[in-house]
C-alpha cells in the first residue's frame, strides 16, 4: 500500500508549472520567462505580444562557461598538427578560450524570440531573435513582410 501511495505522489501526479519552477530554482536550473511587449507597425499602432527569455542560474552559467573554455582549448589542441596554421590557430584559440568563457558566464539571460499578432496583417506571428538582441528592435513580419517594432510594454503609472 505504501508503494502505491509513493507511486501516486511521485510518478502519477501531474507536475504543474509552479512545481516545475520550484524544482528549477531548487536545483539551479535555467528557467524560461515570458515578458509582455508591444508590437508596433510603422504607423505606431501597437498590439500586445510576449517575449520569451531564458534566465540562467549561476550554476548553469558556470557549466556553460566551462564548456566554452573546453571547446576552445580542444580546438587549440586539435589545430597543433596543421603545419603552418598552428602558429596562429593555437595561440588564438588559447587566448579566445578564456575571453569567450567570461562573456558566456556574464550572459545572465538569453532572448529566444517573440510571439504575438502583426498589427498590419492581424496574423499570428513568431519572430526569431538572436540571443543578444535587446528591445526596442525593428524587424519584419514573417507573414506579410511589413516592418514591425518590438518594444517593452509600457506599464501604467500608479
N, C-alpha and C positions, 0 to 999 in steps of 0.2 A: 504494500500500500504506500509506503514511504517513497519507493522508487517511482510510482505513478505520479505522486504529487510533485516530485522533483522534476519529472519529465514535463508536466504541465507548466511548472513555474519557469523552467529554463528553456525548453525547446518549443513547446506547443504555444506558449504565449506570444502573440504577435508583438513585435517591438515597435513602439510609437516613436515619432520624431524627437519628443522630449527626452525619452530614454536614450536614444542614439546620441543626442547632443551631450547628455551627461556622460556617456561612455567615452565620447571623443575628448571631452575635457579631462576626464579622469585619466585616460591613457595617453595624453599629449598627442592627439592626432589632429590632422587638418580638418577644418570644418568649412562648409560652403554657406555663404551668407547671401541673401537676396536684398539688394538695396533699391529703394524707389528712385527712379529717374524720370525725366521728362524728355520725350522725343518730339523735336520741333522740325518743321519744314522751313523753306526759305521765306515764307510769308509770316513766320513767327507764330503760327498756330501750333499748339502742342497737345500731346496726349500722354497719358501715364505709361510707364514701362518699368521693367526691372533689370537690374544689373547683377549678374552672378559673379561673386568674388570668393575666391578660396583664401581662407585665413590660415597661415601656417603656425603651428605651435613651436615653441623653442626647440623641443627635442627633434621635431621633424625638420626644422631649419638646419640643425646641426648635421643630421643624416644627409640632407641634400647637399650641403657644402662639402662634406667628406666624400661623397660620391663624385662630385665635380672635380675635387682635387685629385682623387684616384684616377679618374678618366684622363685628365691632362698629363699626369705623371706616367700613366700607362702608354699614352701616345708618345711621350718623350722616350721611354724605353723602347717602344716599337719602332721609332724612327732612327735608332742607332745604326742599324745595318744599311741604311740608304747612304750610298757612297758620298756624294758631295753635299747633299741637302742636310745631312745630320749636323753640320757646323752651324746651321741656322735653326733647324727644327728643334733639336734637343734643348738648347738654352731658351728658345722661345716658349716651348711647352712647359719647361720648368719654372719660368717666370710667370707665364699666364695662369698656371695652376692655382697658386695662392690668391692672385688677383681675382680670378673668376669665382673662387670659393668664397672669398669675402663678400663679393657682390651677391652671390646666391644666398649667403647667410643673412645679409641685410634685407633681403626681399621678404617682407612680413606678409604680403598679400599679393595675389595674382588675379587679374581680371580674366574671366573665362568668356564672357560675351554678354549681350543684351537681348532682351525679348520685349515685344510689345506690338503695337499697331502702328502702321505707317500713317502719318497724318495726311499724306497726299492721296494714296490709293485705298486706304482703310483696310488693307490686308494685314494678316498676322505676319510678323517678321521676326527673324532671329539673326542678329548681327554678330559675326565673329570678330573678336578683338585680339590684339597682341597682349601678352601678359603684362607689359609695362605701360599700356595705354592709360591715359588719365582723361578725366572729363574736364571741360567740355571737349567733344570730339565731333568733327564733321565727317560724314561718310555718305554712302549712297544706299538707298533702299534696295535690297536684293530682289524684290518683286518688280517694281516699276522704274528703278534706277533714278528716282528723284533724290536730290540732295536733302539729307536729314542731319540734324544736330542732336547729339546725346548730351544732355546737361543734368547736373544734380537737381533733384527735386527741391523746390523752394518750400521750406516749412513755414506755416503761418505763424505770425508773431502772437505771443500770448500775454 
